Amino acid sequence: MIDSLKAHFRELKMEQIFNVPRFIHAIDNKGNDFSLDIEKEQGQFVDRWTRGKGDLYIGECLVIEVEVDESFSDFTIEWFSFNGDRGNGKVAIIAIEPKHVGIQMDVRFELRSKETWHRLHGGIDDMLDIRYRVFPPTQAINDAKPR
């Protein structure tokens, strides 16, 4: 009986103290497909070194699409890179330029409900960081050579 009650409240999202929208899935055009852990208390972090693939090169276009728990509909999503790229919505499109070169090129998505309170500091309810590596032009040439 207890387990059925727990399952019922879990379906209604009432088992959570902070009942707000959360990121549940992300994909990119590099072939990465990430299922996310909504049980994490803090925001999500995906380092493609440990989960995924897809080094980036100048001239490429990175496309990332996120999915939010479908039981919520009243929220906003903002995304940005730490290289100055910014946008809104579930899809981030970033043209890779020399300013992105480095061992860490992070793209962050921030999710905000319409509540007057929020689950995380800074007025957000969930956060997703995805880290890539961007090669300089000379490194791209060296990587293309067979070993």
C-alpha positions, 0 to 999 in steps of 0.5 A: 500500500505504501509503495502504491501511494509513493508511486501515485505522488511521484507521478503527480510530482508531489514527492519533491519538496521543490516542485519545479521544472527540471532538465531531463534530456539533452542532445547535440549535433555531435552525436551526444544523447544525454539522459539527465538525473532529475534527482540531483539536488544541484544543477547538472554538469556533463563533461563530454570527456566522461560522457559523450563525444565531439571535439569541436573545430573552428568553422563548425556549428554546435547545436544543443537541444534540451528537454524539460520535464513535460509535466511543466509548461510555464517556464523560460530557458536562457543559455549562454557560453562563457565566450559571450554567446547568448540566447533563449529557448530549448535550442542553442546554436553556436558558430565555433570561432577562434574565441571558443578555442580551449580545453573548456568551452562550456554552454550553460542552460538555465531554467526558471519557473514562474514561481516567486521563489526558486530552487537554486541560487540566482533565481533559477530552478535548474541548470545544465552545463555541457563542456566541450573542447575546441581545437586551434586551427593548427591542432585540427590539422595535426589531429586529421593526420593518421598515426 
